[in-house]
Amino acid sequence: MLADPALLVIDVQTAGLGDQAWAVQIAAIDGGGRTVVNQLLDPRRPITAAASALHGITRADVAHAPCFADVLPHLTGVLDGRRCVAYNVSFDRGVLTREVLRHHATAPLTGSWLDRVRWEDAMGPVAVAEGLWSVDRCQYRCQRLGGRYDAVDKCRALLRRLHHLART
């Protein structure tokens, strides 16, 4: 995975903590750690206090930021055909899916755009590598990446963890 020149590590921070929250920051770094995308977004909805406490993004920070629809053409070009790795990919991909549907209201566009990206989840492999088995859940326990809840910082933390796993 780390040798793939198409690798992007991606993270999305949201306006809330639930599964229906809107994006307030999207970041992607390449396999060399270079920032490819780091965009604050106006979610056009309130940012909850709990979410803001995690990532530090406030309504004032995004007041003049573009909305998701404004950055979608650039984001599509950046992600198209890439191998995108995320920590809990179902969450990040879910946010992107909701955003595309909200701004374009067409499921075919959402499917075709997201299907051109090769999505991989790093949460499971990291949990297995850490080896903390949960007897209650009959599965490995998910691990925190650590660091701040800034999307670029989360991407860098995941890339460091992937390099660490590759060495061990």
NUMIRO-437512 format. One line per 3 residues: number of its first residue (from 1); their letters; for each residue x, y, z of C-alpha. Coordinates in Angstrom, 2 decimals. Layout:
N
NUM = A = X,Y,Z | ...;
//
This chain:
168
1 = MLA = 0.00,0.00,0.00 | 2.70,2.48,0.99 | 4.58,1.92,-2.28;
4 = DPA = 1.49,2.71,-4.38 | 2.03,6.08,-6.13 | -1.77,6.52,-6.20;
7 = LLV = -2.00,6.42,-2.38 | -3.86,9.21,-0.60 | -4.58,9.27,3.11;
10 = IDV = -7.84,11.11,3.68 | -9.73,12.50,6.67 | -12.93,14.47,7.08;
13 = QTA = -13.87,16.54,10.13 | -17.55,17.28,10.63 | -19.97,19.79,12.12;
16 = GLG = -21.34,17.17,14.50 | -20.44,13.83,16.01 | -23.23,11.72,14.54;
19 = DQA = -23.51,9.78,11.33 | -25.46,12.59,9.67 | -22.95,15.40,10.22;
22 = WAV = -21.73,17.63,7.39 | -18.10,18.24,6.44 | -16.21,21.23,7.86;
25 = QIA = -12.70,20.14,6.80 | -11.38,17.71,4.22 | -7.73,16.79,3.97;
28 = AID = -5.67,14.37,1.91 | -1.95,13.71,1.90 | 0.01,11.56,-0.52;
31 = GGG = 2.23,8.64,0.45 | 5.18,10.99,0.89 | 3.28,13.08,3.44;
34 = RTV = 2.68,16.07,1.14 | -0.63,17.84,1.64 | -2.77,17.51,-1.49;
37 = VNQ = -6.02,18.87,-0.04 | -6.62,20.89,3.11 | -9.91,22.69,2.84;
40 = LLD = -12.19,24.23,5.43 | -15.84,24.07,4.36 | -18.94,25.97,5.31;
43 = PRR = -21.39,23.19,6.26 | -24.34,25.57,5.94 | -25.46,24.17,9.28;
46 = PIT = -24.44,24.87,12.89 | -21.27,23.30,14.23 | -22.04,21.55,17.50;
49 = AAA = -20.10,22.49,20.61 | -18.96,18.87,21.02 | -17.53,18.73,17.49;
52 = SAL = -15.87,22.12,17.85 | -14.32,20.99,21.15 | -12.65,18.11,19.29;
55 = HGI = -11.34,19.77,16.14 | -11.37,23.42,17.17 | -13.26,24.58,14.08;
58 = TRA = -15.90,27.21,14.83 | -18.61,28.89,12.82 | -16.37,31.97,12.54;
61 = DVA = -13.58,29.82,11.01 | -15.82,28.66,8.17 | -17.95,31.78,7.71;
64 = HAP = -16.18,32.69,4.46 | -15.14,29.17,3.44 | -16.57,27.56,0.31;
67 = CFA = -19.31,24.97,0.60 | -18.72,21.38,-0.49 | -20.26,21.94,-3.93;
70 = DVL = -17.68,24.67,-4.62 | -14.73,22.33,-4.01 | -16.26,19.19,-5.53;
73 = PHL = -14.72,19.67,-9.01 | -11.22,20.03,-7.53 | -11.78,17.20,-5.06;
76 = TGV = -13.05,14.94,-7.83 | -9.91,15.57,-9.86 | -7.65,14.92,-6.89;
79 = LDG = -9.34,11.67,-5.80 | -10.19,10.22,-9.21 | -8.62,6.80,-9.61;
82 = RRC = -6.63,7.08,-6.38 | -6.23,4.59,-3.57 | -7.77,6.41,-0.60;
85 = VAY = -7.04,5.09,2.86 | -8.94,6.40,5.85 | -9.24,5.51,9.49;
88 = NVS = -12.88,4.38,9.60 | -13.47,4.72,5.88 | -17.21,4.11,6.22;
91 = FDR = -17.51,7.37,8.16 | -15.39,9.49,5.78 | -16.93,8.01,2.64;
94 = GVL = -20.37,8.39,4.20 | -19.80,12.11,4.77 | -18.64,12.55,1.16;
97 = TRE = -21.65,10.60,-0.13 | -24.08,12.74,1.88 | -22.38,15.93,0.70;
100 = VLR = -22.57,14.96,-2.97 | -26.23,13.97,-2.59 | -27.02,17.19,-0.72;
103 = HHA = -25.45,19.43,-3.33 | -26.26,17.51,-6.49 | -29.23,15.35,-5.44;
106 = TAP = -28.35,12.59,-7.89 | -27.42,9.12,-6.72 | -25.82,8.16,-10.07;
109 = LTG = -23.32,11.04,-9.83 | -22.48,10.04,-6.27 | -21.97,6.40,-7.16;
112 = SWL = -19.90,7.06,-10.25 | -17.66,9.59,-8.50 | -17.06,7.50,-5.40;
115 = DRV = -16.68,4.26,-7.37 | -13.68,5.67,-9.24 | -11.82,5.83,-5.93;
118 = RWE = -10.29,2.67,-4.43 | -11.30,2.92,-0.76 | -9.49,1.08,2.02;
121 = DAM = -10.06,1.14,5.75 | -7.00,1.17,8.00 | -8.89,0.85,11.28;
124 = GPV = -9.18,-2.95,11.17 | -5.53,-3.65,10.28 | -4.31,-1.23,12.95;
127 = AVA = -6.54,-2.89,15.57 | -5.25,-6.34,14.60 | -1.62,-5.15,14.64;
130 = EGL = -2.09,-3.70,18.13 | -3.52,-7.08,19.15 | -5.98,-5.91,21.79;
133 = WSV = -8.76,-8.49,21.63 | -12.16,-7.68,23.13 | -13.68,-10.82,24.61;
136 = DRC = -17.04,-9.05,24.99 | -17.24,-8.03,21.33 | -15.30,-10.98,19.87;
139 = QYR = -13.16,-8.63,17.81 | -10.04,-6.52,18.07 | -10.45,-3.17,19.84;
142 = CQR = -10.20,-0.07,17.70 | -7.23,2.15,18.51 | -7.04,5.92,18.67;
145 = LGG = -4.59,7.54,16.31 | -3.74,10.26,18.80 | -2.95,13.88,18.09;
148 = RYD = -5.24,16.78,17.37 | -8.52,16.43,15.50 | -7.28,18.45,12.57;
151 = AVD = -7.86,16.58,9.29 | -4.26,17.03,8.08 | -2.88,15.98,11.47;
154 = KCR = -5.10,12.88,11.42 | -3.84,12.02,7.92 | -0.23,12.38,9.08;
157 = ALL = -0.89,10.28,12.20 | -2.40,7.51,10.09 | 0.48,7.60,7.61;
160 = RRL = 2.97,7.34,10.50 | 1.02,4.39,11.92 | 1.01,2.66,8.52;
163 = HHL = 4.77,3.13,8.20 | 5.22,1.77,11.71 | 3.13,-1.30,10.87;
166 = ART = 5.12,-1.86,7.68 | 8.39,-1.88,9.68 | 7.12,-4.34,12.33;
//
